[in-house]
Amino acid sequence: MTKILIIEDNDNIRENVVEILELSGYEVFASANGKTGVETALKMLPDLILCDIMMPELDGYGVLHILHKHPETQATPIIFLTAKAERADIRKGMELGVDDYLTKPFDDIELLKAVEARLKKKELQQLFYGQSAENLNAVISKEDGLVKLKEIMLDRSTRHYKKNQYIHYEGDHITGIYYIISGKVKTVKLTQEGRELITGVYKENDYLDISMLFSNDTYNDTTIALEETVLSFLPTEQLDKLLFLYPDVGTKFIKILANNVREKEERLLQIAFMSVRKRIAKDIVQLLQQHSTDGCSIKFSRDDLAAFSGTSPETVSRTLSDFKEEGLIEKTTSTIHVLNLEKLSKIRY
């Protein structure tokens, strides 16, 4: 049952509103002043609050200010009840985040229409996100909003991919972004000769296709699962509205994108100007730092390392053999064990 809290110091008005709302099928709580109203709101977590402005103990503005500081009630719709509707008063309430005003005296129809309109808007938000609006607002309002957003992604429907299965192809129409719940994927581009160049490797807790924030066109690379992988998906239309309502998430996404762009620029310079030996050593160190589970080994095939380094598989094999002879690595099947990270990191030619 939908819960509504009425905070009103006038006994007659409060009792009348309670009666009307209960007859309309709502579960109603009542408080006679702002202080007890805040306590009730934090305890009962109502779906809507009707609040008088001029009250003892704590006025309506104080109630609004306090409740907006608590993540649990930050998104709860609040309708101010006021005996006056001066422009300055309305502006002050709107600046603080109040959702609507009802000017006293109001009749039963005005009350119920205002309540239904606010609850309908809240219901649409809940349907849109697949989570309660309060939870989402609490998530985004915190400094670790992006981390908490991942928890929401975990609750969405998941997609399972087998090793080497394609997730999307370069040129496909953009439909949304992916979040990696488990597993590992690579993004690749194909040269005119059909050679594969890995543009990125992503692991658990990473987001894919953040570059689509600035594009309504097509994916600019192909994404393939490197191992058994589980992804969560957020469609573009939901992401667009999320970013519009909560720019904090967009800011964090842009920082991730900036880091991705910087890494790709560095790799292009590396491919253009570094020797193959140094390039492969640098790539092994990078993959070890970003994707190793034990700090000393990575599972990466010869072909994938070649595509990541921008060279041929044969060149990778020869270079890895050299590293092995020098006591820098050991190699078993598709796993590279680093024996001397410091020396590998300092290879200069």
DRENVEX-667887 format. One record per residue (C-alpha): x, y, z. Coordinates in steps of 0.25 Angstrom, whole numbers, padded with zeros to 4 digits, m for minus. Example, Ala and Ser with C-alpha at 12.3 -4.5 7.8 and 13.67 -1.06 7.14 Angstrom:
BEGIN
+-------+-------+-------+
|    px |    py |    pz |
+-------+-------+-------+
|  0049 | m0018 |  0031 |
|  0055 | m0004 |  0029 |
+-------+-------+-------+
! end
This chain:
BEGIN
+-------+-------+-------+
|    px |    py |    pz |
+-------+-------+-------+
|  0000 |  0000 |  0000 |
|  0005 |  0014 | m0003 |
|  0010 |  0022 |  0009 |
|  0007 |  0036 |  0011 |
|  0012 |  0045 |  0022 |
|  0005 |  0058 |  0026 |
|  0012 |  0068 |  0034 |
|  0003 |  0079 |  0039 |
|  0001 |  0086 |  0052 |
| m0014 |  0090 |  0050 |
| m0022 |  0079 |  0056 |
| m0034 |  0081 |  0047 |
| m0026 |  0081 |  0034 |
| m0017 |  0069 |  0038 |
| m0029 |  0061 |  0042 |
| m0037 |  0064 |  0030 |
| m0025 |  0061 |  0020 |
| m0023 |  0048 |  0028 |
| m0038 |  0044 |  0026 |
| m0038 |  0048 |  0011 |
| m0026 |  0040 |  0008 |
| m0030 |  0028 |  0016 |
| m0043 |  0027 |  0009 |
| m0035 |  0028 | m0004 |
| m0028 |  0015 |  0000 |
| m0014 |  0021 |  0005 |
| m0007 |  0017 |  0017 |
| m0005 |  0030 |  0025 |
|  0004 |  0035 |  0036 |
|  0002 |  0048 |  0043 |
|  0011 |  0058 |  0050 |
|  0008 |  0071 |  0057 |
|  0021 |  0078 |  0056 |
|  0033 |  0078 |  0047 |
|  0043 |  0071 |  0057 |
|  0034 |  0059 |  0059 |
|  0031 |  0059 |  0044 |
|  0045 |  0057 |  0040 |
|  0047 |  0046 |  0050 |
|  0034 |  0039 |  0045 |
|  0039 |  0041 |  0030 |
|  0053 |  0034 |  0033 |
|  0046 |  0023 |  0040 |
|  0034 |  0020 |  0031 |
|  0040 |  0024 |  0018 |
|  0027 |  0029 |  0012 |
|  0025 |  0030 | m0003 |
|  0020 |  0044 | m0002 |
|  0020 |  0055 |  0008 |
|  0010 |  0066 |  0010 |
|  0017 |  0077 |  0019 |
|  0012 |  0090 |  0024 |
|  0022 |  0102 |  0024 |
|  0019 |  0110 |  0036 |
|  0020 |  0101 |  0048 |
|  0026 |  0101 |  0062 |
|  0039 |  0093 |  0065 |
|  0043 |  0092 |  0051 |
|  0037 |  0099 |  0039 |
|  0035 |  0093 |  0025 |
|  0047 |  0098 |  0019 |
|  0055 |  0092 |  0030 |
|  0048 |  0078 |  0028 |
|  0051 |  0079 |  0013 |
|  0066 |  0082 |  0016 |
|  0068 |  0071 |  0026 |
|  0061 |  0060 |  0018 |
|  0069 |  0064 |  0005 |
|  0082 |  0061 |  0013 |
|  0078 |  0047 |  0015 |
|  0079 |  0037 |  0003 |
|  0067 |  0029 |  0008 |
|  0058 |  0041 |  0006 |
|  0065 |  0050 | m0003 |
|  0056 |  0046 | m0015 |
|  0043 |  0046 | m0007 |
|  0033 |  0055 | m0014 |
|  0029 |  0067 | m0004 |
|  0017 |  0076 | m0006 |
|  0016 |  0088 |  0002 |
|  0003 |  0093 |  0009 |
|  0003 |  0108 |  0010 |
| m0007 |  0118 |  0014 |
|  0000 |  0128 |  0005 |
|  0006 |  0126 | m0009 |
|  0015 |  0138 | m0010 |
|  0025 |  0138 | m0022 |
|  0037 |  0139 | m0012 |
|  0032 |  0127 | m0004 |
|  0029 |  0118 | m0016 |
|  0043 |  0122 | m0022 |
|  0050 |  0118 | m0008 |
|  0043 |  0105 | m0008 |
|  0046 |  0101 | m0022 |
|  0061 |  0105 | m0020 |
|  0061 |  0095 | m0008 |
|  0055 |  0084 | m0017 |
|  0040 |  0084 | m0013 |
|  0031 |  0077 | m0023 |
|  0018 |  0084 | m0023 |
|  0010 |  0094 | m0015 |
| m0005 |  0093 | m0009 |
| m0010 |  0107 | m0005 |
| m0020 |  0106 |  0007 |
| m0032 |  0105 |  0007 |
| m0032 |  0094 | m0003 |
| m0043 |  0084 | m0006 |
| m0043 |  0069 | m0007 |
| m0041 |  0068 | m0022 |
| m0029 |  0078 | m0022 |
| m0022 |  0070 | m0011 |
| m0025 |  0056 | m0018 |
| m0020 |  0061 | m0032 |
| m0007 |  0067 | m0026 |
| m0005 |  0054 | m0019 |
| m0008 |  0045 | m0031 |
|  0001 |  0054 | m0040 |
|  0013 |  0053 | m0031 |
|  0011 |  0038 | m0029 |
|  0010 |  0036 | m0044 |
|  0023 |  0043 | m0047 |
|  0030 |  0035 | m0036 |
|  0024 |  0022 | m0042 |
|  0029 |  0025 | m0056 |
|  0043 |  0027 | m0050 |
|  0043 |  0014 | m0044 |
|  0038 |  0007 | m0056 |
|  0049 |  0014 | m0064 |
|  0060 |  0010 | m0056 |
|  0056 | m0004 | m0051 |
|  0060 |  0001 | m0037 |
|  0053 |  0010 | m0027 |
|  0056 |  0025 | m0030 |
|  0060 |  0026 | m0016 |
|  0071 |  0016 | m0017 |
|  0076 |  0022 | m0030 |
|  0076 |  0036 | m0025 |
|  0084 |  0031 | m0012 |
|  0094 |  0024 | m0021 |
|  0097 |  0036 | m0030 |
|  0097 |  0046 | m0018 |
|  0109 |  0039 | m0012 |
|  0123 |  0042 | m0016 |
|  0125 |  0027 | m0020 |
|  0113 |  0028 | m0029 |
|  0119 |  0020 | m0040 |
|  0123 |  0009 | m0031 |
|  0109 |  0008 | m0026 |
|  0103 |  0009 | m0040 |
|  0110 | m0004 | m0042 |
|  0102 | m0010 | m0031 |
|  0090 | m0006 | m0039 |
|  0095 | m0012 | m0052 |
|  0097 | m0025 | m0044 |
|  0082 | m0026 | m0042 |
|  0079 | m0024 | m0057 |
|  0077 | m0036 | m0066 |
|  0090 | m0042 | m0071 |
|  0096 | m0047 | m0084 |
|  0105 | m0059 | m0084 |
|  0116 | m0061 | m0095 |
|  0126 | m0073 | m0097 |
|  0140 | m0071 | m0100 |
|  0143 | m0065 | m0114 |
|  0128 | m0061 | m0116 |
|  0125 | m0048 | m0122 |
|  0118 | m0038 | m0114 |
|  0116 | m0027 | m0125 |
|  0123 | m0024 | m0138 |
|  0130 | m0011 | m0143 |
|  0119 | m0004 | m0151 |
|  0107 | m0009 | m0143 |
|  0097 |  0001 | m0138 |
|  0100 |  0006 | m0124 |
|  0089 |  0000 | m0114 |
|  0096 |  0003 | m0101 |
|  0107 |  0001 | m0092 |
|  0112 | m0012 | m0085 |
|  0117 | m0015 | m0071 |
|  0126 | m0027 | m0068 |
|  0121 | m0035 | m0057 |
|  0131 | m0046 | m0059 |
|  0141 | m0050 | m0069 |
|  0149 | m0043 | m0079 |
|  0147 | m0037 | m0093 |
|  0155 | m0030 | m0104 |
|  0152 | m0019 | m0114 |
|  0158 | m0021 | m0128 |
|  0160 | m0014 | m0141 |
|  0163 | m0021 | m0154 |
|  0173 | m0016 | m0164 |
|  0170 | m0017 | m0179 |
|  0179 | m0029 | m0179 |
|  0170 | m0036 | m0169 |
|  0180 | m0035 | m0158 |
|  0174 | m0032 | m0144 |
|  0179 | m0021 | m0135 |
|  0174 | m0021 | m0121 |
|  0170 | m0007 | m0116 |
|  0166 | m0010 | m0102 |
|  0165 | m0022 | m0092 |
|  0154 | m0021 | m0081 |
|  0152 | m0029 | m0069 |
|  0142 | m0030 | m0057 |
|  0136 | m0017 | m0052 |
|  0139 | m0010 | m0065 |
|  0130 | m0002 | m0074 |
|  0130 | m0004 | m0089 |
|  0126 |  0005 | m0101 |
|  0127 |  0018 | m0092 |
|  0131 |  0025 | m0105 |
|  0117 |  0024 | m0109 |
|  0113 |  0036 | m0100 |
|  0118 |  0045 | m0111 |
|  0112 |  0037 | m0123 |
|  0099 |  0033 | m0128 |
|  0104 |  0025 | m0139 |
|  0111 |  0011 | m0139 |
|  0121 |  0004 | m0131 |
|  0136 |  0007 | m0135 |
|  0142 | m0007 | m0132 |
|  0138 | m0021 | m0130 |
|  0136 | m0027 | m0116 |
|  0140 | m0042 | m0113 |
|  0140 | m0050 | m0101 |
|  0154 | m0055 | m0097 |
|  0148 | m0065 | m0087 |
|  0134 | m0069 | m0081 |
|  0128 | m0055 | m0079 |
|  0115 | m0049 | m0072 |
|  0111 | m0035 | m0076 |
|  0100 | m0026 | m0071 |
|  0094 | m0016 | m0082 |
|  0088 | m0002 | m0081 |
|  0081 |  0003 | m0093 |
|  0084 |  0016 | m0099 |
|  0071 |  0023 | m0096 |
|  0072 |  0020 | m0082 |
|  0087 |  0024 | m0081 |
|  0083 |  0037 | m0088 |
|  0073 |  0041 | m0078 |
|  0081 |  0036 | m0066 |
|  0093 |  0045 | m0070 |
|  0083 |  0057 | m0072 |
|  0077 |  0055 | m0058 |
|  0090 |  0051 | m0051 |
|  0102 |  0058 | m0058 |
|  0111 |  0053 | m0047 |
|  0111 |  0039 | m0054 |
|  0114 |  0046 | m0067 |
|  0126 |  0053 | m0061 |
|  0132 |  0040 | m0056 |
|  0129 |  0033 | m0069 |
|  0137 |  0044 | m0076 |
|  0149 |  0042 | m0067 |
|  0149 |  0027 | m0071 |
|  0148 |  0031 | m0086 |
|  0159 |  0041 | m0084 |
|  0168 |  0030 | m0078 |
|  0164 |  0020 | m0089 |
|  0167 |  0030 | m0100 |
|  0181 |  0034 | m0093 |
|  0184 |  0019 | m0093 |
|  0181 |  0017 | m0107 |
|  0189 |  0029 | m0112 |
|  0201 |  0024 | m0104 |
|  0200 |  0010 | m0110 |
|  0199 |  0016 | m0124 |
|  0212 |  0024 | m0121 |
|  0218 |  0011 | m0116 |
|  0215 |  0003 | m0128 |
|  0220 |  0015 | m0137 |
|  0233 |  0017 | m0130 |
|  0237 |  0006 | m0120 |
|  0245 | m0006 | m0124 |
|  0237 | m0019 | m0124 |
|  0245 | m0024 | m0113 |
|  0242 | m0012 | m0104 |
|  0228 | m0012 | m0109 |
|  0225 | m0026 | m0105 |
|  0232 | m0025 | m0091 |
|  0224 | m0012 | m0088 |
|  0211 | m0019 | m0092 |
|  0214 | m0031 | m0083 |
|  0216 | m0021 | m0072 |
|  0203 | m0014 | m0075 |
|  0195 | m0026 | m0076 |
|  0201 | m0032 | m0063 |
|  0198 | m0019 | m0055 |
|  0183 | m0018 | m0061 |
|  0179 | m0032 | m0062 |
|  0187 | m0042 | m0054 |
|  0180 | m0049 | m0042 |
|  0193 | m0053 | m0035 |
|  0202 | m0041 | m0038 |
|  0212 | m0050 | m0046 |
|  0205 | m0057 | m0058 |
|  0195 | m0054 | m0069 |
|  0186 | m0063 | m0078 |
|  0188 | m0057 | m0092 |
|  0190 | m0065 | m0105 |
|  0202 | m0062 | m0114 |
|  0192 | m0057 | m0125 |
|  0185 | m0048 | m0115 |
|  0199 | m0042 | m0111 |
|  0203 | m0040 | m0125 |
|  0189 | m0033 | m0128 |
|  0191 | m0025 | m0115 |
|  0206 | m0021 | m0119 |
|  0203 | m0018 | m0134 |
|  0213 | m0029 | m0139 |
|  0212 | m0043 | m0144 |
|  0210 | m0056 | m0136 |
|  0224 | m0061 | m0141 |
|  0231 | m0049 | m0136 |
|  0224 | m0050 | m0122 |
|  0229 | m0065 | m0121 |
|  0243 | m0061 | m0124 |
|  0243 | m0049 | m0114 |
|  0237 | m0058 | m0103 |
|  0247 | m0069 | m0106 |
|  0258 | m0058 | m0104 |
|  0251 | m0053 | m0091 |
|  0251 | m0068 | m0086 |
|  0266 | m0070 | m0089 |
|  0269 | m0057 | m0081 |
|  0261 | m0062 | m0069 |
|  0251 | m0051 | m0070 |
|  0239 | m0060 | m0072 |
|  0233 | m0075 | m0073 |
|  0222 | m0079 | m0082 |
|  0212 | m0090 | m0082 |
|  0202 | m0091 | m0093 |
|  0195 | m0078 | m0092 |
|  0200 | m0073 | m0079 |
|  0212 | m0064 | m0077 |
|  0219 | m0064 | m0063 |
|  0228 | m0052 | m0061 |
|  0240 | m0056 | m0053 |
|  0248 | m0043 | m0053 |
|  0238 | m0031 | m0054 |
|  0248 | m0020 | m0051 |
|  0257 | m0024 | m0062 |
|  0246 | m0027 | m0072 |
|  0241 | m0012 | m0069 |
|  0255 | m0006 | m0072 |
|  0257 | m0012 | m0086 |
|  0261 | m0001 | m0094 |
|  0263 | m0006 | m0108 |
+-------+-------+-------+
! end
